[in-house]
């Protein structure tokens, strides 16, 4: 894959990783099991916001010219 603007092959994902979202969800679940409902709800909300951000972001980012496509 190449950048449509500069032709570079230095392309990376522009999304928040599913691994990070999974860690946030795991932490929220652990907090709920520990009886900490407030932080658990905040963790679930943060994961939801991260997924929402991913739906709005472009898929790829060029490392050379910072174009998102």
Protein Blocks (a to p, Z undefined) as FASTA:
>chain_A
ZZfklopabdcdfbdcfklmmmmmmmmmmmmmnopaklmmmmmmmmmmmmmmmmmpcfbd
cfklopaZZ
